[in-house]
Amino acid sequence: MSSTSPVNYFETLFRNGRENIVLIMNGKGIVIAISPSFTAHFGYTQQDIIGMNASILFTEEDREKNLPQRELEAVLGTGYSSDNNYLVNVDRRQRWVSGESLLLQNENGENIIIKIIQDIHEKKILENEIRASNQFNESILGSIRDPIFVLNEQQEVIKTNEACNILFKTHVAASTPLNFEAVIGPFDRSELLNKTVTEAIQTRKEFSCREVEMFTVNMDKKVFEVSNSFVYNQGSEVMLVYMHDVTASKQIEREREDVIGFIGHELRNPLANVVLCNEIMAEAVKKNNMEEVKDMLQRSKNNVMRLNKMITELYDLTKANAGNMKLQVSSFQFGEVIKEAIDMVHALQPAYNIIVEGQTNVAVEADKYRLVQVIVNYLSNGIKYSNGKTEVTIHVKPEDDHIIVAVKDEGLGISKENLPYIFEKFFRAEKTKGMEGIGLGLYLCRQIINAHSGMVWAESEEGRGSVFYFSIPVKFYSKP
């Protein structure tokens, strides 16, 4: 080799067979020597590359970015540089390499650059595959709408999905695993989930569809069916905990049971009364006792009306659940609604005094039949729970572009604990469960008023009566 050859300095390096991939350049980036292992890895012989600018080893994209010149300037400026990039072999295929460049001088004081290269192509491909696999797994986890926890053997949460983060605010960084009990404790008030998971980790047993009640970060009560499975992740065993939200299906199941119970109990009572009245009337006719016949006819009529009300409420419930509560909107004076409602209530409860206060001669656009239904329900509740009192008051107040209606009674009242739930489906306070009704009336009132873009609410003190309100706009518009 010429006097600029660095072989005298790096003979050992060069002679270390295929272990060291070495490229030597002068200060202008011209290749002056390559090791045998360079030829073995990249296919270039000394005749192919010596005397050529080392930039031919870079991809076209890197040459456009001036990467070869920048690397050369870096090592000339500091005496050292390192890089990770593609090099192009003799048949133009690209391989990932990692390189370190050192600036030295030969015996003539000339700059030479020795570049030691590691072929990391397979390693890079593996890293990319692992990264793609992790991204794929993350996208799968992210697309699952049910909460998922990933736990290690120490019962630490090492990963959660987006659904879990939203419900429980449990985003876990990979570098900071958290204790599962600490994460879930505020929401697992019964501690059933934590006990189930602890037992599963200790025994290495899988379970399926364990039902647990949980609270979310918003303190919403939900029911989950929880299952688990053990999988291997990067050489260690982890446990996946899946939580399927069955709150809605459980609610439907409870409603179905309530309806079945209603049909079996509530409908049977007025039907039995109708049958009994007919039997008594038959006997009264034989005895020509017309007063008793008249009395039994009225009782039969009242029971039939009760039956009709219950069946109507059930029918309205199915329409409300299906989102099919369509309104027949017309213009009328609100006082007409009040009068019709009072007449209907007095037909069944003539002994009660219904007082009307406020301004009722207000023009409104609404479904007249449905508003009558709401007021009749409010009045009937006031009478039903009157506790012997015989007076109920309706107050009507126009306010801006709305009308507010309040129905006040002096009856049993509602406890503070029960008040938030009185407009829920099938809700019956414990002390009223022996009374007539199925717990649908107020729920349907809320649905009707919501359909009018209005709102319902109530105020009550146990033992001192209640006030039920609703408010609707006087000009009808439907919510988007």
Phi, psi and omega in degrees: 000164180289175181294344178274000183290135180270009186301325180300328181278327190236033182301318180298317179300316181292326188274359180280048170045233185268003185284320185250121176264111189234135175232131181240132181234160170274185185292350179258006178084016178271132181289128179241348177194149173224152178276160177303325181291334176296316178297319182296323184275322188245353173086352180281133172267170179299324180294330181289324197236334181295132184092352179265154175288134183298347180296342179293344179279348183270157177290160179300321180298317180291327177293322177296330177276001180063028182297318180302316181292321180295320178295320180296315180295325181296314182287326177292328182279324186243347182088355182203146171205157177225156183202158171228117181197177175280141163244149184258124180277181190297332178262021173071014173276149184260141177225138177287133178225158172240130184228151172233129182245133180240139176265123179228179175230142177277185184294344178265005179079014181269144178292133169227149180240121176257125182246117178261124190245138170247130176277107183248024187299310181296321178297318180294319178299317179297317178299317180295321179295317178296317179297315179297321179295318179296319178296321178297315179297319179297319181294324177295312179301317182294332183277346180279126186279346178270147178297139177226131172251141172246120185243144173269185184293338180273011180062036175259142177280117180254348177197147173222160176262176186296322180300321178294317181298321182292314185286322189238003182051055188241034180301127185240121175286146183301330184275351184228072177298147182240149177296131185299318181298321180293323181290314189267345186310312182297340183255343184256071189293331178278349183063013182293318181296314181297318179297319180296315181292318179300313179298320181295319179292320181292322184263350184058034179253144177267150177227166184216135171056041171285127184272126178225149174259133182227160171249142178272179180297336176271008181065026171280133179276127181228157177247130180237145165261118188253134176227164178220166172202152178257133178223162176262133180227112180052047172088354179234154182275133176233161179245129174266134176243115181258136180236104181267121182286113179245021182304312183296316181292325177293322178296317178297319179297318178295319179296320179298317178296321178296318180294317178298316178297321178299312181298322182285338186240301188294318180289330183295324183297306179294328177296316179297323179293320178299315179300315180297317179299318179297321179294318179294321179298320180300318178292321181293324178297317179301325182268001181060035180266085186290331178297316179292322177301314180299317180297316181292324176299317179295318178296319178299317179299316179299318180292322177296320178294322175299314178301315181299318179297314180298315181294321178298318180297318178297318179297316178296325178299314180298322179291320180295318179297326181273359181072026185250024180279087182276142182257144174257093189274134175213172178259138181195170174276134185297332178301333177296321178296315181300313183298314181298318181296315180296318179300319180294319181291318181295333178299328180260331184230069185292342185280347186269142181263118180251117183260132179252128179233158175091194186256111183259345182277067180242129178283129180227159171245115184193181173270105186299314181301317182291323178292322173302317180301318180295312183293321176301318180295315178300313180295318181297321177296317179301322179285316184300320183256030186286342179058041177093344177286151186239018184232131176229140184244134171251127177241129181243129183223111171289138180214110185055238182260019179236166171232132183247130180242133178232132176244117187247134173233170180240038187267219188296328185077172184233137181291157179300326181290323184274337188305319181294345189250002191292339179264011179275157180298134173061014181286130175225124175295150186304318185284350181251004186293339178276355182269163180297143176125162185238005177079028178249339189303307183291326176300315180293326174301314180299317180297318180296313182292322175301320179295339176267012182062031179248198180212155177237152174197173182212153173233139181199155172225128186302128179086356184231018175091179185218159171232121177255131185242155159213154180225133177224153173291145180287335174256121186291136167212148181263143177293145178292000000 
